[in-house]
């Protein structure tokens, strides 16, 4: 059983994360996996187990898929759900294996994540090669709180989905006034003179700002089609948060 770590502050670097565009193969595959969990389609999920694995490995993986399906069904019971993004964490540059993250927003404002600890892309399909679990940890609770804070303080200028209205699009890979994760934190806290970006230091605690930045880390990289055109320079930010 893999160990699930508690909330990780955004200033602590982890393994690099990469996010695929919404029209990418990975996103489409991740969305299909999410829908299969949502519908309880166990056969489709089990059929994703890598056929090259031995029988014992397949059996163990099937058990974790079944458990995750049951947990997910319990958590979403009576609620509508939305897939926020599809992310992958590179594990091994030589093998190309990665962990697949499917952060899911529930209608009550909670956020849970389906995580496949090992997977591989083969002929345009994602195959499961390791355990699958549902994450409902302190980190997910902090992301949910960040989401609520974003809707309360940020959506008027950045849009409900971070797509950008009066202010910049937060779902792409471009930033106007930030070069590091810490820059993003300070930009929210101190604001930016000469722009509509106000300082929130008198309205949000440092912990609240960190939660907003953590939420933004799973929104970045979606490149929403309805989103505002990129502004600023391309930069890989917030990828080491989730």
N, C-alpha and C positions, 0 to 999 in steps of 0.2 A: 504494500500500500504506500503510495507516495505521500510525503509530508506536505501539508498545506500551510504556508507561512502566513503570519498576520499582516496587517497593513504595513506597506513599505512606503516610506516618505519619498517624495519625488526627487530629493537630492541624493538618494542612494542609487548608484548605477547598478543595473542588472544585466542579464544577457540582452543583446540588441533585439528589438522587435521590428518586424516589418508588416505593413498593412497593404492589402491589395485593393485596387479600385473596385467599385461596385459592379463593374461589368467584367471583372476578371474571372478566370476559371475557379480560383480558390474561393472567391465570394459566392459564386453560384453553387459550388459544392457544399460550402459551409451552410448556406441557406437551406439546401436540400436536407442536410443532416439535421438542422434545427427543426425543419418541418416534420421530419420523421419522428423526432423525439416528441414534438407537440402532438402528433397524431397517434403516438404509441406504436408506430410501425416497427416492431422488433425485427421482423424478417429482413426488411430493407437495411436496417442497421447492422445486423449480423452478417449480411451478404457483403458488407464493406470490410470485413476482416481479411487481412492479407492471406490469400490461399497458399502462399509459400510457407506459412508457419506450421509448426507441428501441432498435433491434435490437442496436446495438453495446453499449449499457449492459446489456441483458438478457444478452448473451453473456458479458460480463465478470463479471457477478454470478453467472451459472451456473457459471463456472469457479471462483470462490471458494467457492461452495457445494459443488462436487464435491471440491475440495481439503480443505475442512473435514470433509466426510463421511469421506473417506479417513483423515485424521489422527485423527478421533474413533474410527473403527473400530479403528485400530492401538492407540490409548491404552487403550481399554476391553477389548481382546481378553482373554478368559478371566476377566474381572472382572464382578461385579454393580455396577450403578450406581443412584444415587438423585438425583433432582432436588431441590436444596435450596430453591430459591426462584426467583421470576421477578421481575426488577427492570428498571426503565427509567430512563434518564438523559435528561432533557430537553435538547435541543440548540438548538432555535429556537422561541421562544414564538409567533412569527408563523406559521410553517409547521406547528408541532406535531410535527415529526419527532423521533424519539428513537432512542437506542441500546438494544437489548434484550439483557439479560444473563441467561444460564441457567447458574448455578453448579452443577456436578455433582460429587457425592461418589462416589469409587470405593471398592470393597470393601477395597483395600489402604491406605485412609486418605488417598490423594491427592485433590486437588480441581482440576478443570479447568473452564473456562468457555467456553461457546459465546456468542460476541458478534456480534450483527447491528448493524453501525454505522449503518444507517439503516433505518427501518421506519415504517409508518403503519397506523393502524387504519381499516378501511373496511368498513362493513356487518357489524360483528362479527367481522372477520377481520384478522389481522396480515399486511400485505404487505411484502415485502423491497424496499427501494429503493436499497440500497448493499451494500458488501462484508460478507461473513460470515467470521469467523475463529475458530479455537480458541485460547484463551489458556492457556498453560502457562508462566507467568512466576514471578518471585520472589514477586509478590503472592499468587498461587495457592498457592505453597509455604508462605508465611507463614500463609495462611488454614487450610491443612491442619494446620499445627503448632498453630494456635490451637484447632482442633477437637479435637485430641488432648489438649491441655492442659485444655480445657473438660471432656472426659470424665473426666480424671484428678482435677480439682480442684473442679468445679462441679456435676456432674450429680446428685449425691446430694441436693442441696437444690433445684436448678432443673429437674431432669428431664433425661433423655437428649436430648430435642429442644428443651430450653429452655422447655418448656410450663409449668413451675412445679409444685412439689410442696409442700415445706415453705416454700420461698421463692417470690418473685414470678415470674410468667410473663415471659420475655424475648422472646417472639415477637409481642407486641402493641405498641401505641404509647404505653404508660403507664409512668411511672417514679415511684417513691416518694421517692427521695433524690437525684435528679440533674436538672439543668437544662441541662447542656452535655455535650459529648463528654468534655471534660476531667474533669467530675464523675464520669463512669462509670469512667474510669481510676483516679481517686483513691479511689473507693468500693471497687474491687477491692483496691487497694494498702493502704489504711488501714482498711478495714472500717467498720462502723457500730455504735457503742455502743448497747446496749439491744435489739439485734436478733441474729439468728443469723448475720448477715454478718460473718465474721471477716476480719482483716487478712491479706493474702497477701504482704506486703512481705518477710517472712523466708523465704518459700517460692518466690516467683516473681520473676524479674528484671523490670525495667521493660519490656524488650523482649518478654518472655513475656506480660506483661499487655497490651501493645499488640496482640499477635497474637490474644489472646482477644477483645479489643474489635473487632478487624477481623473475626473470625469472627462475632461477634454482629451485625455490621452487615448480613450477608446473611441472618441468621435473623429479624431484626426485620421486622415487618409481615406475617408469615404468618397471624397470628391463628388459630392452630390450634383447631379445634372442641373438641378434648379438653383444651385448655389451661385453666389456672386463670383465673378471672375477673380483669379488669383491676383494678389497685390503683394509687392515686396520681393524678397529673395527666397529661393527654395532652401529649406533647411530641415534636417531630420531632428525634430524636437519631440519631446514627450514619449518617445518610443521605448524608453526604459522604465516606464512607470507600471504598466500593467503586467 
